[in-house]
Amino acid sequence: NLKEAGKIRHIGITGLPLEVFTYVLDRVPPGTVDVILSYCHYSVNDTTLEDLLPYLKSKGVGVISASPLAMGLLTHNGPPEWHPASPELKSACKDAADYCKEKGKNISKVAMQFSLSNRGISSVLVGMNSVRQVEENVAAAVELAIFGMDVGILREVEAILEPVKNQTWPSGIQ
């Protein structure tokens, strides 16, 4: 055991399909895996990770939720061209972003605050490519902590995304 030998301190696993986590955790001794990193499964458009949280807690496994902006879907700029989401999901997310913009709101802020608000998730990991994005995300987190979330705009965004709720895309070996 590498942990017992002092070669490593922690073991984590990651993957897009949530079944990866139960598959591995059901086959290793308790305490082997310390943390999982799931991406694109706890955001305004996809909350499927939430169903797995009690199981992960029962296994003593921490949770890092990455990509609260769904790899660019929940931004005003939209996702990169290579994004694997369906046209329907991309369109619904664009509609939600456009709606937020019309209301003077930022879809990314709504998405960040939503993802940060779940106490069952140890950490939220978001990619940023500018100082401005860092400042905006820190401001969103601070605002959430002090004032809470704008539940009205969140509910409106959730309603727009409801037809594609929890839709994902294939990844890895099928």
GIHUTA-V872054 format. One record per residue. N is the residue number from 0. RES is the residue in one letter. D_LAST is the distance of its C-alpha to the last C-alpha in whole Angstrom. Layout:
n: <N;N>
res: <RES;RES>
d_last: <D_LAST;D_LAST>
//
This chain:
n: <0;1;2;3;4;5;6;7;8;9;10;11;12;13;14;15;16;17;18;19;20;21;22;23;24;25;26;27;28;29;30;31;32;33;34;35;36;37;38;39;40;41;42;43;44;45;46;47;48;49;50;51;52;53;54;55;56;57;58;59;60;61;62;63;64;65;66;67;68;69;70;71;72;73;74;75;76;77;78;79;80;81;82;83;84;85;86;87;88;89;90;91;92;93;94;95;96;97;98;99;100;101;102;103;104;105;106;107;108;109;110;111;112;113;114;115;116;117;118;119;120;121;122;123;124;125;126;127;128;129;130;131;132;133;134;135;136;137;138;139;140;141;142;143;144;145;146;147;148;149;150;151;152;153;154;155;156;157;158;159;160;161;162;163;164;165;166;167;168;169;170;171;172;173>
res: <N;L;K;E;A;G;K;I;R;H;I;G;I;T;G;L;P;L;E;V;F;T;Y;V;L;D;R;V;P;P;G;T;V;D;V;I;L;S;Y;C;H;Y;S;V;N;D;T;T;L;E;D;L;L;P;Y;L;K;S;K;G;V;G;V;I;S;A;S;P;L;A;M;G;L;L;T;H;N;G;P;P;E;W;H;P;A;S;P;E;L;K;S;A;C;K;D;A;A;D;Y;C;K;E;K;G;K;N;I;S;K;V;A;M;Q;F;S;L;S;N;R;G;I;S;S;V;L;V;G;M;N;S;V;R;Q;V;E;E;N;V;A;A;A;V;E;L;A;I;F;G;M;D;V;G;I;L;R;E;V;E;A;I;L;E;P;V;K;N;Q;T;W;P;S;G;I;Q>
d_last: <31;31;32;35;36;36;33;31;32;29;25;22;18;16;13;12;10;13;12;12;16;17;15;17;20;20;20;23;26;28;29;26;24;26;24;21;20;18;18;18;18;22;24;26;23;21;22;19;20;23;22;21;24;27;24;24;28;28;26;29;26;27;24;24;23;22;22;25;25;21;21;24;24;26;29;32;30;27;24;23;23;19;18;15;16;17;21;22;21;22;25;26;26;28;31;31;31;34;36;36;38;40;41;41;39;36;32;31;34;33;29;30;33;31;28;31;33;30;32;29;28;29;29;27;26;27;27;30;32;35;38;38;35;36;39;37;35;38;40;37;37;41;41;39;41;44;44;40;38;39;38;39;37;34;34;35;32;30;31;30;27;27;25;22;22;19;17;14;11;7;7;6;4;0>
//
